């Protein structure tokens, strides 16, 4: 049976030492663009804070430069192409250009730095450095329609008592319209991931890529540090259901 989406879990994607250095840089900077989802503070790519943070933070800048390019994206796509027969959704488009500078608007629609009617298929990196505190959670959802590959990189360990667990979902309902925010009764947990420093998860952002984060309780560890992002298209991704 084909899956709604495919993913890769990479242990030790970042070293423990590098994770500690990035956390230290985030703490020293201590300026954020917004607070969302009941307790998640973000430094968003494209903001003035992000530019200042990258300029002042050597390790974070080197990591950002490593992933903000076409070579890294193409390497990921090759991995996913090897497993694409396992997925019910096929991405019916090829990108023609990678941009290092454009980014998605955090509020409202559209992206910054490119005309909406441009015919080129441009891939770009969206990402943020995030710190979650007690109370943060995210219900079942899929990300915006322009995303191709999503990723989450953990920067610190959490205990099971702390919560903040990433859940992936299966769809229960036979006739399903794939809303961004499904009813809890229409989905069930199929896989969960606990925060482990340096580990990373990459997954196709298909119409069925439902995921959530349980409430962060902060009982032992008071903060959840992570990097979240995506490789996105400058338009809606035309996913095609191959088994309809």
C-alpha positions in Angstrom: 0.0 0.0 0.0 1.4 3.4 -1.0 2.0 6.0 1.7 0.6 9.5 2.0 4.1 10.8 2.3 7.7 9.6 2.6 10.4 10.7 5.0 14.0 10.2 6.0 15.2 10.2 9.6 18.9 11.0 9.9 20.7 10.4 13.2 23.5 12.7 14.1 22.9 15.0 11.1 24.5 17.7 13.3 27.2 16.9 15.9 26.4 17.3 19.6 29.2 20.0 19.7 27.7 21.9 16.8 24.2 21.8 18.4 25.5 23.2 21.6 27.3 26.0 19.7 24.1 27.0 17.8 22.1 26.9 21.0 24.7 29.2 22.6 24.4 31.6 19.7 20.6 31.7 19.9 20.8 32.4 23.6 23.4 35.1 23.2 21.4 36.8 20.5 18.1 36.5 22.3 16.0 38.5 19.8 13.0 36.9 18.1 10.6 37.9 15.3 7.5 36.5 16.8 6.0 34.1 19.3 3.5 31.6 17.8 1.7 28.4 18.8 1.5 29.2 22.5 5.2 29.4 23.2 7.4 29.1 20.1 9.9 32.0 19.5 11.3 32.2 16.0 14.1 33.9 14.1 12.7 33.8 10.6 14.8 33.8 7.4 14.4 37.1 5.6 13.9 39.2 8.7 16.2 41.9 10.0 16.8 39.8 13.1 17.8 36.8 11.0 20.4 38.8 9.1 21.8 40.2 12.3 21.8 36.7 13.9 23.6 35.1 10.9 26.2 37.9 10.8 27.0 37.6 14.5 26.8 33.8 14.7 29.6 31.9 12.9 28.3 28.3 13.4 24.7 29.1 12.6 25.9 31.0 9.5 28.0 28.1 8.2 25.1 25.7 8.7 22.7 28.1 6.9 25.2 28.4 4.0 25.5 24.6 3.8 21.8 24.0 3.2 20.9 27.2 1.3 22.0 26.0 -2.1 20.9 23.9 -5.0 23.5 21.1 -4.4 22.0 20.3 -1.0 18.5 20.4 -2.3 19.3 18.2 -5.3 21.0 15.7 -2.9 17.8 15.5 -0.9 15.7 15.0 -4.1 17.9 12.1 -5.2 17.2 10.4 -1.9 13.5 10.9 -2.2 13.4 9.8 -5.8 14.7 6.4 -4.7 11.6 6.0 -2.5 9.1 7.8 -4.6 7.4 4.6 -5.7 6.3 4.1 -2.1 4.3 7.4 -2.1 0.8 7.9 -3.6 1.6 11.5 -4.5 3.9 12.5 -7.4 5.3 16.0 -7.8 4.3 16.9 -11.3 6.9 19.7 -11.8 10.6 20.3 -12.3 12.4 23.3 -10.9 14.4 25.5 -13.2 16.2 27.7 -10.7 17.3 27.8 -7.1 17.2 31.2 -5.3 19.3 31.9 -2.1 17.5 35.1 -1.4 13.8 34.8 -1.7 11.7 33.6 1.2 8.1 33.0 2.2 6.0 35.6 4.0 5.3 34.6 7.5 2.0 36.4 7.5 -0.3 36.5 4.6 0.3 35.0 1.2 3.1 35.2 -1.4 6.8 35.3 -1.2 9.3 38.1 -1.0 11.7 39.0 -3.8 10.0 37.4 -6.9 7.0 38.4 -9.0 3.9 36.2 -8.5 3.4 35.7 -12.3 6.9 34.6 -13.2 6.9 31.4 -15.3 10.1 30.0 -13.9 9.8 27.2 -11.2 12.0 28.6 -8.5 13.0 26.5 -5.4 14.1 28.4 -2.3 14.8 27.6 1.4 12.5 28.8 4.1 13.7 28.2 7.7 13.7 29.5 11.2 15.7 29.0 14.4 13.2 28.2 17.1 13.0 28.0 20.9 9.9 26.5 22.4 8.9 27.0 26.0 6.3 25.5 28.3 2.9 25.4 26.6 3.9 25.1 23.0 2.0 22.7 20.9 0.8 22.2 17.3 -2.3 20.3 16.3 -2.6 18.0 13.2 -1.9 19.9 10.0 -0.1 20.0 6.7 2.1 22.9 5.7 1.4 25.5 3.1 0.8 24.4 -0.5 4.1 25.7 -1.9 6.3 23.4 0.2 8.2 20.5 -1.4 10.4 19.0 1.3 10.0 19.9 5.0 12.6 19.3 7.7 13.1 19.5 11.4 16.5 19.4 13.1 16.6 18.9 16.9 19.3 20.8 18.8 18.7 19.4 22.3 17.5 16.3 24.0 14.2 16.1 25.8 12.9 13.5 28.2 9.6 11.7 27.5 8.1 13.6 30.4 8.8 16.9 28.7 6.5 16.3 25.7 7.2 18.2 22.5 6.9 14.9 20.5 6.5 15.1 16.7 3.7 12.9 15.4 3.0 11.7 11.9 -0.5 10.7 11.0 -2.4 8.2 8.8 -5.8 9.2 7.3 -8.8 7.2 8.6 -11.6 8.6 6.4 -12.2 7.0 3.0 -13.6 10.0 1.3 -11.2 12.8 2.3 -10.7 16.3 0.9 -7.2 17.0 2.4 -7.9 20.2 4.3 -4.8 21.9 5.9 -6.2 21.2 9.4 -8.0 17.9 9.5 -10.5 16.8 12.2 -8.8 14.7 14.9 -11.4 12.0 14.2 -10.2 11.7 10.6 -6.5 10.9 11.4 -4.5 8.6 13.7 -0.9 8.6 14.9 1.3 6.3 12.9 4.8 7.4 14.0 6.3 9.6 16.7 9.7 11.1 17.2 11.4 12.3 20.4 13.8 15.2 20.5 17.4 14.0 20.2 20.2 16.6 19.6 21.6 16.5 16.1 18.9 14.2 14.6 16.9 15.4 11.6 13.7 14.5 9.8 13.1 15.3 6.1 9.6 14.6 4.6 7.7 15.3 1.4 5.1 18.0 2.0 2.3 16.2 0.1 -1.4 16.9 0.6 -1.4 14.0 3.1 1.7 14.9 5.1 -0.2 15.5 8.4 1.9 16.1 11.5 1.7 17.6 14.9 3.7 18.4 18.1 2.4 17.4 21.5 2.3 20.0 24.2 5.8 20.9 25.5 5.5 20.5 29.3 9.1 21.5 30.2 9.2 19.3 33.3 13.0 18.5 33.2 14.2 20.5 30.2 12.8 24.0 30.1 13.4 24.8 26.5 13.1 22.9 23.2 15.6 24.2 20.6 15.2 23.2 17.0 15.5 24.4 13.3 12.4 24.0 11.1 12.2 24.7 7.5 11.4 23.7 4.0 12.5 23.8 0.4 9.6 25.5 -1.3 8.4 26.4 -4.8 7.4 29.9 -5.9 3.9 28.6 -6.6 1.6 25.9 -5.5 3.1 22.4 -5.9 1.1 20.3 -8.3 1.0 17.0 -6.4 -0.8 14.3 -8.4 -2.5 11.4 -6.8 -1.2 8.3 -8.6 -3.7 5.8 -7.3 -7.0 7.6 -8.0 
